[in-house]
Amino acid sequence: MENPTARELIFNELKEKAILKQDVYNNLKLNFKVMKTILKEMADDLRDKMQKQDDRVKIEYRERGEYEAHLQFAGDILIFQMPSNVFQFDPSNSLWKTSYLDENANRGFCGIINIYNFLADSFKYNRIHDSGYMIARIFLNAENHFMVQGKRQLGFIYNDFINMTMSKDYMEKVIESAILYTLDFDLYTPPYDRVQEVSVQQINSVADKQHLKTGKRLGFVFHADSDEI
């Protein structure tokens, strides 16, 4: 039997990788659609309940294209972003030592959904220099196995990539955990020496709704808050 030509090797490699990545990406898109449905349902439910208590508290769901969705509750916004790329676990990741990935290395290719927390006022007043924080990211492969890296409960409840498969129930629980973490992640006063000096431009920008840079942990080491991502 003749050895395959370079062109055949290229085609075979391209065929395997391209089809795999399409499978991962399509599964990610399906799950992101489910996520957006849950976010809208959750926003509608919370808004109906909150309006009976205090209609000043804003709760809103909105989409920004196919790859991004926002959930605002009170002074916070959670941004859910789906990168269009497919990623492979780093070679040093301990998952490669498991039988699940050892049996089939293609299982180590995942799509990702990133979850960021911003202050709602950062978008309301277009404060383009304000800081937001990634609080979690969801890894999802073509077989619908998933894991979450994140802060506090987000980092240890959903980390069994080998045995956990994504469902609407799991997706809802991940979103609820992200909201609960955000509600407990309050705005801190930045250290005095980080804000004692400001420029004329910064002060004048207040009139243009471009306030001084703001973030929940501005001037603090965010990783000190809890577990590392």
C-alpha positions in Angstrom: 0.0 0.0 0.0 1.4 3.4 -1.0 2.1 6.0 1.5 -0.4 8.9 1.4 0.7 12.0 -0.5 1.2 15.3 1.3 -2.1 16.5 -0.4 -3.9 13.5 1.0 -2.5 14.1 4.5 -3.6 17.7 4.4 -7.1 16.7 3.2 -7.5 14.0 5.9 -6.3 16.3 8.7 -8.4 19.2 7.5 -11.5 16.9 7.1 -11.1 15.6 10.7 -10.4 18.9 12.4 -12.9 21.0 10.4 -15.8 18.6 10.9 -15.0 18.3 14.6 -14.9 22.0 15.1 -18.2 22.5 13.2 -19.8 19.9 15.5 -18.5 21.7 18.6 -19.6 25.1 17.3 -23.0 23.9 16.2 -23.6 22.4 19.7 -22.4 25.6 21.3 -24.8 27.6 19.2 -27.7 25.4 20.2 -26.9 25.7 23.9 -26.4 29.5 23.6 -29.9 29.7 22.1 -31.3 27.8 25.1 -29.3 30.1 27.4 -30.9 33.2 25.8 -34.4 31.7 26.2 -33.7 31.0 29.9 -32.3 34.5 30.5 -35.5 36.1 28.9 -37.8 33.8 31.0 -35.9 34.7 34.1 -35.9 38.4 33.4 -39.7 38.4 32.8 -40.3 36.4 36.0 -38.1 38.6 38.2 -39.5 41.8 36.7 -43.1 40.8 37.3 -42.3 40.0 40.9 -40.2 43.1 41.5 -42.7 45.5 40.0 -45.1 44.4 42.8 -42.4 45.4 45.4 -40.6 48.4 43.9 -40.8 49.4 40.3 -37.7 51.5 40.5 -35.6 48.3 40.3 -34.9 47.7 36.7 -34.7 44.1 35.4 -34.2 43.7 31.7 -33.0 41.2 29.1 -31.6 42.3 25.8 -29.6 40.7 22.9 -26.7 42.3 21.1 -26.6 40.1 18.0 -26.2 36.4 17.7 -23.2 36.1 20.1 -24.1 38.3 23.0 -26.9 38.7 25.6 -27.3 41.0 28.5 -29.2 40.5 31.8 -29.6 43.6 33.9 -30.8 43.4 37.4 -30.7 46.6 39.6 -27.3 48.1 39.3 -25.6 45.1 37.6 -25.4 43.7 34.2 -24.3 40.2 33.3 -22.9 39.9 29.8 -23.0 36.4 28.2 -20.7 36.2 25.2 -20.1 33.3 22.8 -16.8 33.5 20.9 -17.1 32.0 17.4 -13.9 30.0 17.8 -13.3 26.5 19.1 -10.6 25.9 21.7 -8.6 22.9 22.9 -7.7 22.4 26.5 -4.1 23.3 27.3 -1.7 20.4 27.2 -1.0 20.8 30.9 -4.6 20.5 31.9 -5.2 17.5 34.2 -8.2 16.4 32.1 -5.8 14.9 29.5 -4.9 12.3 32.2 -8.5 11.1 32.4 -9.8 8.1 30.5 -12.5 10.3 28.9 -10.0 12.3 26.9 -7.4 9.6 26.6 -9.9 7.4 24.7 -10.7 10.3 22.3 -8.6 13.4 22.2 -11.3 15.2 20.1 -13.3 15.5 23.3 -10.8 18.1 24.5 -12.1 20.6 21.9 -14.6 23.0 23.3 -16.7 26.1 22.6 -16.8 28.7 25.4 -19.4 31.0 26.8 -17.9 33.8 28.9 -19.9 35.6 31.6 -18.8 39.1 32.6 -20.2 41.4 35.3 -20.4 45.2 34.7 -22.1 48.0 36.5 -25.3 49.0 34.7 -24.3 52.7 34.9 -21.2 52.0 32.9 -23.4 51.3 29.8 -26.1 53.8 30.7 -23.6 56.7 30.8 -21.2 55.2 28.2 -18.3 55.2 30.7 -16.0 53.5 28.2 -13.1 53.3 30.7 -15.1 51.4 33.4 -14.0 47.9 34.4 -15.9 44.7 34.2 -14.9 41.2 35.5 -15.1 37.8 34.1 -16.9 35.8 36.8 -17.2 32.5 34.9 -16.7 30.7 31.6 -18.5 27.6 30.4 -16.7 24.9 28.4 -18.8 22.7 26.1 -17.7 19.9 23.8 -19.4 18.2 20.8 -20.8 15.5 23.1 -22.4 18.1 25.3 -20.1 17.5 28.2 -19.4 20.7 30.1 -17.6 22.3 33.0 -17.5 25.8 34.5 -14.4 27.7 35.6 -15.3 30.6 37.9 -15.6 32.3 41.2 -16.9 30.6 44.4 -19.7 28.1 43.7 -19.3 28.6 40.0 -15.8 27.1 40.3 -16.5 23.9 42.2 -20.1 22.9 41.6 -19.9 22.4 37.9 -16.4 21.1 37.3 -17.0 17.4 36.5 -16.3 17.6 32.8 -16.2 13.8 32.4 -19.6 13.0 33.8 -21.7 16.2 33.5 -23.7 16.8 30.3 -25.4 20.1 29.7 -29.2 20.4 30.0 -31.7 23.2 30.4 -31.8 22.5 34.1 -28.0 22.8 34.4 -27.9 25.9 32.3 -30.5 27.5 34.5 -28.6 26.6 37.7 -25.3 28.1 36.2 -27.1 31.3 35.4 -28.7 31.5 38.9 -25.3 30.9 40.5 -23.8 33.7 38.4 -26.6 36.1 39.5 -26.2 35.1 43.2 -22.4 35.7 43.0 -22.9 39.1 41.4 -25.4 40.2 44.0 -22.9 39.4 46.7 -20.0 41.1 44.8 -20.5 44.7 45.9 -19.0 47.9 44.8 -16.0 48.8 47.0 -14.5 52.2 47.6 -11.2 52.3 45.8 -8.0 53.1 47.8 -7.6 56.8 48.4 -4.2 57.0 46.7 -5.7 55.6 43.5 -8.3 58.4 43.1 -6.7 61.4 44.8 -5.3 62.8 41.5 -7.5 63.6 38.5 -7.1 65.5 35.3 -9.2 68.5 34.0 -10.3 66.2 31.2 -11.6 63.6 33.7 -13.5 66.2 35.7 -15.0 67.9 32.6 -16.0 64.5 31.3 -18.5 64.1 34.2 -20.7 66.7 32.5 -20.6 64.6 29.4 -21.6 61.5 31.3 -18.1 60.0 31.1 -17.5 59.7 34.8 -14.2 58.8 36.5 -13.3 55.1 35.9 -15.4 52.9 38.0 -15.4 49.2 38.8 -16.5 46.9 41.6 -12.9 46.3 42.7 -11.1 49.2 41.1 -7.7 49.4 42.7 -8.0 46.0 44.4 -6.6 42.6 43.4 -9.6 40.8 42.1 -8.2 37.3 42.6 -8.1 38.0 46.3 -11.9 38.0 46.3 -12.1 34.3 46.0 -10.9 31.4 43.9 -8.8 31.9 40.8 -10.4 31.5 37.4 
